[in-house]
């Protein structure tokens, strides 16, 4: 047993937002460029170009290593969103919630 401490849990891989969009939309058979609008007003010019977690301590002290790939994680996220949308549709169709108020 280790003493309480802070640990970074990260794959140490870097992916762009575009790569995320390609995997997510591709998983459901769509081209992200047909559904996403990019507004350059929201770009952050002073943002760090490459953010990557360093899980060295987690690996060394805890023996941790990632078990899920980037693509698997994105597919899990999409599956969750699809299931949530199905449940929301049932509630909308039954009149329990207003479709216009859904995010």
MARLOTOR-75551 format. One record per atom (N, C-alpha, C): atom name; x, y, z; residue number from 1. Coordinates in nm, 2 decimals. Example, Ala and Ser with C-alpha at 12.3 -4.5 7.8 and 13.67 -1.06 7.14 Angstrom:
BEGIN
+------+--------+--------+--------+-----+
! site !      x !      y !      z ! pos !
+------+--------+--------+--------+-----+
!    N !   1.32 !  -0.57 !   0.78 !   1 !
!   CA !   1.23 !  -0.45 !   0.78 !   1 !
!    C !   1.32 !  -0.33 !   0.78 !   1 !
!    N !   1.28 !  -0.22 !   0.71 !   2 !
!   CA !   1.37 !  -0.11 !   0.71 !   2 !
!    C !   1.29 !   0.00 !   0.79 !   2 !
+------+--------+--------+--------+-----+
This chain:
BEGIN
+------+--------+--------+--------+-----+
! site !      x !      y !      z ! pos !
+------+--------+--------+--------+-----+
!    N !   0.09 !  -0.12 !   0.00 !   1 !
!   CA !   0.00 !   0.00 !   0.00 !   1 !
!    C !   0.09 !   0.12 !   0.00 !   1 !
!    N !   0.05 !   0.22 !  -0.08 !   2 !
!   CA !   0.13 !   0.34 !  -0.09 !   2 !
!    C !   0.06 !   0.45 !  -0.02 !   2 !
!    N !   0.14 !   0.55 !   0.02 !   3 !
!   CA !   0.09 !   0.67 !   0.09 !   3 !
!    C !   0.01 !   0.75 !  -0.01 !   3 !
!    N !  -0.09 !   0.82 !   0.04 !   4 !
!   CA !  -0.17 !   0.91 !  -0.05 !   4 !
!    C !  -0.08 !   1.01 !  -0.12 !   4 !
!    N !  -0.11 !   1.03 !  -0.25 !   5 !
!   CA !  -0.02 !   1.12 !  -0.33 !   5 !
!    C !  -0.10 !   1.15 !  -0.45 !   5 !
!    N !  -0.05 !   1.24 !  -0.53 !   6 !
!   CA !  -0.11 !   1.28 !  -0.66 !   6 !
!    C !  -0.05 !   1.20 !  -0.77 !   6 !
!    N !  -0.13 !   1.14 !  -0.86 !   7 !
!   CA !  -0.08 !   1.06 !  -0.97 !   7 !
!    C !  -0.15 !   1.11 !  -1.10 !   7 !
!    N !  -0.08 !   1.11 !  -1.21 !   8 !
!   CA !  -0.13 !   1.14 !  -1.34 !   8 !
!    C !  -0.16 !   1.01 !  -1.41 !   8 !
!    N !  -0.28 !   1.00 !  -1.46 !   9 !
!   CA !  -0.33 !   0.88 !  -1.53 !   9 !
!    C !  -0.34 !   0.93 !  -1.68 !   9 !
!    N !  -0.26 !   0.89 !  -1.76 !  10 !
!   CA !  -0.26 !   0.94 !  -1.90 !  10 !
!    C !  -0.19 !   0.83 !  -1.99 !  10 !
!    N !  -0.23 !   0.83 !  -2.12 !  11 !
!   CA !  -0.17 !   0.74 !  -2.21 !  11 !
!    C !  -0.04 !   0.79 !  -2.26 !  11 !
!    N !  -0.01 !   0.91 !  -2.25 !  12 !
!   CA !   0.10 !   0.98 !  -2.30 !  12 !
!    C !   0.10 !   0.99 !  -2.45 !  12 !
!    N !  -0.01 !   0.97 !  -2.51 !  13 !
!   CA !  -0.03 !   0.99 !  -2.66 !  13 !
!    C !  -0.09 !   1.12 !  -2.68 !  13 !
!    N !  -0.07 !   1.19 !  -2.79 !  14 !
!   CA !  -0.13 !   1.31 !  -2.82 !  14 !
!    C !  -0.22 !   1.30 !  -2.94 !  14 !
!    N !  -0.34 !   1.36 !  -2.94 !  15 !
!   CA !  -0.43 !   1.35 !  -3.05 !  15 !
!    C !  -0.49 !   1.49 !  -3.07 !  15 !
!    N !  -0.51 !   1.52 !  -3.20 !  16 !
!   CA !  -0.58 !   1.65 !  -3.23 !  16 !
!    C !  -0.73 !   1.64 !  -3.21 !  16 !
!    N !  -0.79 !   1.76 !  -3.21 !  17 !
!   CA !  -0.94 !   1.76 !  -3.21 !  17 !
!    C !  -0.99 !   1.70 !  -3.34 !  17 !
!    N !  -0.92 !   1.72 !  -3.45 !  18 !
!   CA !  -0.96 !   1.67 !  -3.58 !  18 !
!    C !  -0.95 !   1.51 !  -3.57 !  18 !
!    N !  -0.85 !   1.46 !  -3.51 !  19 !
!   CA !  -0.84 !   1.31 !  -3.50 !  19 !
!    C !  -0.96 !   1.26 !  -3.42 !  19 !
!    N !  -0.99 !   1.33 !  -3.31 !  20 !
!   CA !  -1.11 !   1.29 !  -3.23 !  20 !
!    C !  -1.23 !   1.29 !  -3.31 !  20 !
!    N !  -1.25 !   1.40 !  -3.39 !  21 !
!   CA !  -1.37 !   1.41 !  -3.47 !  21 !
!    C !  -1.38 !   1.30 !  -3.58 !  21 !
!    N !  -1.26 !   1.27 !  -3.64 !  22 !
!   CA !  -1.26 !   1.16 !  -3.74 !  22 !
!    C !  -1.30 !   1.03 !  -3.69 !  22 !
!    N !  -1.25 !   1.00 !  -3.57 !  23 !
!   CA !  -1.28 !   0.87 !  -3.51 !  23 !
!    C !  -1.43 !   0.86 !  -3.46 !  23 !
!    N !  -1.47 !   0.97 !  -3.40 !  24 !
!   CA !  -1.61 !   0.97 !  -3.34 !  24 !
!    C !  -1.71 !   0.97 !  -3.46 !  24 !
!    N !  -1.70 !   1.05 !  -3.55 !  25 !
!   CA !  -1.80 !   1.06 !  -3.66 !  25 !
!    C !  -1.78 !   0.94 !  -3.75 !  25 !
!    N !  -1.66 !   0.89 !  -3.78 !  26 !
!   CA !  -1.64 !   0.77 !  -3.86 !  26 !
!    C !  -1.70 !   0.65 !  -3.80 !  26 !
!    N !  -1.70 !   0.64 !  -3.67 !  27 !
!   CA !  -1.76 !   0.53 !  -3.60 !  27 !
!    C !  -1.90 !   0.51 !  -3.63 !  27 !
!    N !  -1.97 !   0.62 !  -3.65 !  28 !
!   CA !  -2.12 !   0.61 !  -3.68 !  28 !
!    C !  -2.14 !   0.64 !  -3.83 !  28 !
!    N !  -2.04 !   0.63 !  -3.91 !  29 !
!   CA !  -2.05 !   0.64 !  -4.06 !  29 !
!    C !  -2.07 !   0.78 !  -4.11 !  29 !
!    N !  -2.03 !   0.88 !  -4.04 !  30 !
!   CA !  -2.05 !   1.02 !  -4.09 !  30 !
!    C !  -1.91 !   1.08 !  -4.11 !  30 !
!    N !  -1.91 !   1.18 !  -4.20 !  31 !
!   CA !  -1.80 !   1.27 !  -4.22 !  31 !
!    C !  -1.81 !   1.39 !  -4.13 !  31 !
!    N !  -1.72 !   1.41 !  -4.04 !  32 !
!   CA !  -1.73 !   1.52 !  -3.94 !  32 !
!    C !  -1.74 !   1.66 !  -4.01 !  32 !
!    N !  -1.68 !   1.67 !  -4.13 !  33 !
!   CA !  -1.68 !   1.80 !  -4.20 !  33 !
!    C !  -1.82 !   1.84 !  -4.24 !  33 !
!    N !  -1.91 !   1.74 !  -4.25 !  34 !
!   CA !  -2.05 !   1.77 !  -4.29 !  34 !
!    C !  -2.13 !   1.82 !  -4.17 !  34 !
!    N !  -2.08 !   1.81 !  -4.05 !  35 !
!   CA !  -2.16 !   1.84 !  -3.93 !  35 !
!    C !  -2.09 !   1.94 !  -3.83 !  35 !
!    N !  -1.97 !   1.97 !  -3.85 !  36 !
!   CA !  -1.90 !   2.06 !  -3.75 !  36 !
!    C !  -1.86 !   2.19 !  -3.82 !  36 !
!    N !  -1.89 !   2.30 !  -3.75 !  37 !
!   CA !  -1.86 !   2.43 !  -3.80 !  37 !
!    C !  -1.74 !   2.48 !  -3.71 !  37 !
!    N !  -1.64 !   2.53 !  -3.77 !  38 !
!   CA !  -1.52 !   2.58 !  -3.69 !  38 !
!    C !  -1.53 !   2.73 !  -3.69 !  38 !
!    N !  -1.53 !   2.79 !  -3.58 !  39 !
!   CA !  -1.53 !   2.93 !  -3.56 !  39 !
!    C !  -1.40 !   2.98 !  -3.50 !  39 !
!    N !  -1.32 !   3.04 !  -3.58 !  40 !
!   CA !  -1.18 !   3.08 !  -3.54 !  40 !
!    C !  -1.18 !   3.18 !  -3.43 !  40 !
!    N !  -1.29 !   3.23 !  -3.39 !  41 !
!   CA !  -1.30 !   3.32 !  -3.28 !  41 !
!    C !  -1.27 !   3.25 !  -3.15 !  41 !
!    N !  -1.29 !   3.12 !  -3.15 !  42 !
!   CA !  -1.27 !   3.04 !  -3.03 !  42 !
!    C !  -1.13 !   2.98 !  -3.02 !  42 !
!    N !  -1.05 !   3.00 !  -3.12 !  43 !
!   CA !  -0.91 !   2.95 !  -3.11 !  43 !
!    C !  -0.84 !   3.03 !  -3.01 !  43 !
!    N !  -0.75 !   2.97 !  -2.94 !  44 !
!   CA !  -0.67 !   3.04 !  -2.83 !  44 !
!    C !  -0.52 !   3.05 !  -2.88 !  44 !
!    N !  -0.49 !   3.16 !  -2.93 !  45 !
!   CA !  -0.35 !   3.17 !  -2.99 !  45 !
!    C !  -0.24 !   3.16 !  -2.89 !  45 !
!    N !  -0.26 !   3.18 !  -2.76 !  46 !
!   CA !  -0.16 !   3.17 !  -2.66 !  46 !
!    C !  -0.16 !   3.03 !  -2.60 !  46 !
!    N !  -0.25 !   2.94 !  -2.64 !  47 !
!   CA !  -0.26 !   2.81 !  -2.58 !  47 !
!    C !  -0.13 !   2.73 !  -2.62 !  47 !
!    N !  -0.10 !   2.64 !  -2.53 !  48 !
!   CA !   0.01 !   2.55 !  -2.55 !  48 !
!    C !  -0.02 !   2.46 !  -2.67 !  48 !
!    N !   0.07 !   2.44 !  -2.76 !  49 !
!   CA !   0.04 !   2.36 !  -2.88 !  49 !
!    C !   0.02 !   2.21 !  -2.85 !  49 !
!    N !   0.09 !   2.16 !  -2.75 !  50 !
!   CA !   0.09 !   2.01 !  -2.73 !  50 !
!    C !   0.08 !   1.98 !  -2.58 !  50 !
!    N !  -0.03 !   1.93 !  -2.54 !  51 !
!   CA !  -0.05 !   1.90 !  -2.40 !  51 !
!    C !  -0.05 !   1.74 !  -2.39 !  51 !
!    N !   0.04 !   1.69 !  -2.31 !  52 !
!   CA !   0.05 !   1.55 !  -2.30 !  52 !
!    C !   0.07 !   1.51 !  -2.15 !  52 !
!    N !  -0.01 !   1.42 !  -2.09 !  53 !
!   CA !   0.01 !   1.38 !  -1.95 !  53 !
!    C !   0.14 !   1.29 !  -1.94 !  53 !
!    N !   0.20 !   1.31 !  -1.83 !  54 !
!   CA !   0.32 !   1.22 !  -1.80 !  54 !
!    C !   0.28 !   1.13 !  -1.68 !  54 !
!    N !   0.26 !   1.00 !  -1.72 !  55 !
!   CA !   0.22 !   0.90 !  -1.62 !  55 !
!    C !   0.33 !   0.82 !  -1.57 !  55 !
!    N !   0.45 !   0.87 !  -1.58 !  56 !
!   CA !   0.57 !   0.80 !  -1.53 !  56 !
!    C !   0.55 !   0.75 !  -1.38 !  56 !
!    N !   0.51 !   0.84 !  -1.30 !  57 !
!   CA !   0.50 !   0.81 !  -1.16 !  57 !
!    C !   0.39 !   0.70 !  -1.13 !  57 !
!    N !   0.28 !   0.71 !  -1.20 !  58 !
!   CA !   0.17 !   0.61 !  -1.19 !  58 !
!    C !   0.22 !   0.48 !  -1.23 !  58 !
!    N !   0.30 !   0.47 !  -1.34 !  59 !
!   CA !   0.35 !   0.35 !  -1.39 !  59 !
!    C !   0.45 !   0.29 !  -1.29 !  59 !
!    N !   0.54 !   0.38 !  -1.24 !  60 !
!   CA !   0.65 !   0.33 !  -1.15 !  60 !
!    C !   0.60 !   0.29 !  -1.02 !  60 !
!    N !   0.52 !   0.37 !  -0.95 !  61 !
!   CA !   0.48 !   0.35 !  -0.82 !  61 !
!    C !   0.36 !   0.25 !  -0.81 !  61 !
!    N !   0.26 !   0.27 !  -0.90 !  62 !
!   CA !   0.14 !   0.19 !  -0.89 !  62 !
!    C !   0.14 !   0.07 !  -0.99 !  62 !
!    N !   0.24 !   0.07 !  -1.08 !  63 !
!   CA !   0.23 !  -0.04 !  -1.18 !  63 !
!    C !   0.12 !  -0.02 !  -1.28 !  63 !
!    N !   0.07 !   0.10 !  -1.29 !  64 !
!   CA !  -0.05 !   0.13 !  -1.38 !  64 !
!    C !   0.00 !   0.14 !  -1.52 !  64 !
!    N !  -0.09 !   0.09 !  -1.61 !  65 !
!   CA !  -0.06 !   0.12 !  -1.76 !  65 !
!    C !  -0.20 !   0.12 !  -1.82 !  65 !
!    N !  -0.21 !   0.20 !  -1.93 !  66 !
!   CA !  -0.34 !   0.22 !  -2.00 !  66 !
!    C !  -0.38 !   0.08 !  -2.06 !  66 !
!    N !  -0.51 !   0.06 !  -2.05 !  67 !
!   CA !  -0.57 !  -0.07 !  -2.11 !  67 !
!    C !  -0.66 !  -0.03 !  -2.23 !  67 !
!    N !  -0.69 !   0.09 !  -2.25 !  68 !
!   CA !  -0.79 !   0.13 !  -2.35 !  68 !
!    C !  -0.72 !   0.23 !  -2.45 !  68 !
!    N !  -0.73 !   0.20 !  -2.58 !  69 !
!   CA !  -0.67 !   0.28 !  -2.68 !  69 !
!    C !  -0.75 !   0.41 !  -2.70 !  69 !
!    N !  -0.69 !   0.51 !  -2.77 !  70 !
!   CA !  -0.76 !   0.63 !  -2.80 !  70 !
!    C !  -0.89 !   0.60 !  -2.88 !  70 !
!    N !  -0.88 !   0.51 !  -2.98 !  71 !
!   CA !  -1.00 !   0.48 !  -3.06 !  71 !
!    C !  -1.10 !   0.41 !  -2.98 !  71 !
!    N !  -1.06 !   0.32 !  -2.89 !  72 !
!   CA !  -1.16 !   0.25 !  -2.81 !  72 !
!    C !  -1.23 !   0.35 !  -2.71 !  72 !
!    N !  -1.15 !   0.44 !  -2.66 !  73 !
!   CA !  -1.21 !   0.54 !  -2.57 !  73 !
!    C !  -1.31 !   0.63 !  -2.64 !  73 !
!    N !  -1.28 !   0.67 !  -2.76 !  74 !
!   CA !  -1.37 !   0.75 !  -2.84 !  74 !
!    C !  -1.50 !   0.67 !  -2.87 !  74 !
!    N !  -1.48 !   0.55 !  -2.91 !  75 !
!   CA !  -1.60 !   0.46 !  -2.94 !  75 !
!    C !  -1.69 !   0.45 !  -2.81 !  75 !
!    N !  -1.63 !   0.43 !  -2.70 !  76 !
!   CA !  -1.70 !   0.42 !  -2.57 !  76 !
!    C !  -1.78 !   0.55 !  -2.55 !  76 !
!    N !  -1.72 !   0.66 !  -2.57 !  77 !
!   CA !  -1.79 !   0.79 !  -2.55 !  77 !
!    C !  -1.91 !   0.80 !  -2.65 !  77 !
!    N !  -1.89 !   0.76 !  -2.77 !  78 !
!   CA !  -1.99 !   0.77 !  -2.87 !  78 !
!    C !  -2.11 !   0.68 !  -2.83 !  78 !
!    N !  -2.07 !   0.55 !  -2.80 !  79 !
!   CA !  -2.18 !   0.46 !  -2.75 !  79 !
!    C !  -2.26 !   0.51 !  -2.64 !  79 !
!    N !  -2.19 !   0.58 !  -2.54 !  80 !
!   CA !  -2.26 !   0.63 !  -2.43 !  80 !
!    C !  -2.36 !   0.74 !  -2.47 !  80 !
!    N !  -2.31 !   0.83 !  -2.56 !  81 !
!   CA !  -2.40 !   0.94 !  -2.61 !  81 !
!    C !  -2.52 !   0.89 !  -2.69 !  81 !
!    N !  -2.49 !   0.78 !  -2.77 !  82 !
!   CA !  -2.60 !   0.73 !  -2.85 !  82 !
!    C !  -2.71 !   0.67 !  -2.75 !  82 !
!    N !  -2.66 !   0.59 !  -2.65 !  83 !
!   CA !  -2.76 !   0.54 !  -2.56 !  83 !
!    C !  -2.84 !   0.65 !  -2.48 !  83 !
!    N !  -2.77 !   0.75 !  -2.44 !  84 !
!   CA !  -2.83 !   0.86 !  -2.37 !  84 !
!    C !  -2.94 !   0.93 !  -2.47 !  84 !
!    N !  -2.90 !   0.94 !  -2.59 !  85 !
!   CA !  -3.00 !   1.00 !  -2.69 !  85 !
!    C !  -3.12 !   0.92 !  -2.71 !  85 !
!    N !  -3.10 !   0.79 !  -2.71 !  86 !
!   CA !  -3.22 !   0.69 !  -2.72 !  86 !
!    C !  -3.31 !   0.71 !  -2.60 !  86 !
!    N !  -3.25 !   0.72 !  -2.48 !  87 !
!   CA !  -3.33 !   0.74 !  -2.36 !  87 !
!    C !  -3.41 !   0.87 !  -2.36 !  87 !
!    N !  -3.34 !   0.97 !  -2.41 !  88 !
!   CA !  -3.40 !   1.11 !  -2.41 !  88 !
!    C !  -3.51 !   1.11 !  -2.51 !  88 !
!    N !  -3.49 !   1.04 !  -2.63 !  89 !
!   CA !  -3.60 !   1.03 !  -2.73 !  89 !
!    C !  -3.72 !   0.96 !  -2.67 !  89 !
!    N !  -3.71 !   0.86 !  -2.60 !  90 !
!   CA !  -3.82 !   0.79 !  -2.54 !  90 !
!    C !  -3.90 !   0.89 !  -2.45 !  90 !
!    N !  -3.83 !   0.97 !  -2.37 !  91 !
!   CA !  -3.89 !   1.06 !  -2.28 !  91 !
!    C !  -3.96 !   1.17 !  -2.35 !  91 !
!    N !  -3.90 !   1.22 !  -2.46 !  92 !
!   CA !  -3.96 !   1.33 !  -2.55 !  92 !
!    C !  -4.08 !   1.27 !  -2.61 !  92 !
!    N !  -4.07 !   1.15 !  -2.67 !  93 !
!   CA !  -4.19 !   1.09 !  -2.74 !  93 !
!    C !  -4.30 !   1.07 !  -2.64 !  93 !
!    N !  -4.27 !   1.04 !  -2.52 !  94 !
!   CA !  -4.38 !   1.01 !  -2.42 !  94 !
!    C !  -4.43 !   1.14 !  -2.36 !  94 !
!    N !  -4.37 !   1.26 !  -2.39 !  95 !
!   CA !  -4.42 !   1.39 !  -2.35 !  95 !
!    C !  -4.36 !   1.42 !  -2.21 !  95 !
!    N !  -4.27 !   1.35 !  -2.16 !  96 !
!   CA !  -4.21 !   1.38 !  -2.02 !  96 !
!    C !  -4.11 !   1.50 !  -2.02 !  96 !
!    N !  -4.05 !   1.52 !  -2.13 !  97 !
!   CA !  -3.95 !   1.63 !  -2.14 !  97 !
!    C !  -3.97 !   1.70 !  -2.28 !  97 !
!    N !  -3.94 !   1.83 !  -2.28 !  98 !
!   CA !  -3.96 !   1.91 !  -2.40 !  98 !
!    C !  -3.83 !   1.90 !  -2.49 !  98 !
!    N !  -3.84 !   1.85 !  -2.61 !  99 !
!   CA !  -3.73 !   1.84 !  -2.70 !  99 !
!    C !  -3.65 !   1.97 !  -2.72 !  99 !
!    N !  -3.72 !   2.08 !  -2.72 ! 100 !
!   CA !  -3.66 !   2.21 !  -2.74 ! 100 !
!    C !  -3.57 !   2.25 !  -2.63 ! 100 !
!    N !  -3.59 !   2.19 !  -2.51 ! 101 !
!   CA !  -3.51 !   2.23 !  -2.39 ! 101 !
!    C !  -3.38 !   2.14 !  -2.38 ! 101 !
!    N !  -3.37 !   2.04 !  -2.47 ! 102 !
!   CA !  -3.25 !   1.95 !  -2.46 ! 102 !
!    C !  -3.13 !   2.02 !  -2.52 ! 102 !
!    N !  -3.01 !   1.99 !  -2.46 ! 103 !
!   CA !  -2.89 !   2.05 !  -2.51 ! 103 !
!    C !  -2.85 !   2.00 !  -2.65 ! 103 !
+------+--------+--------+--------+-----+
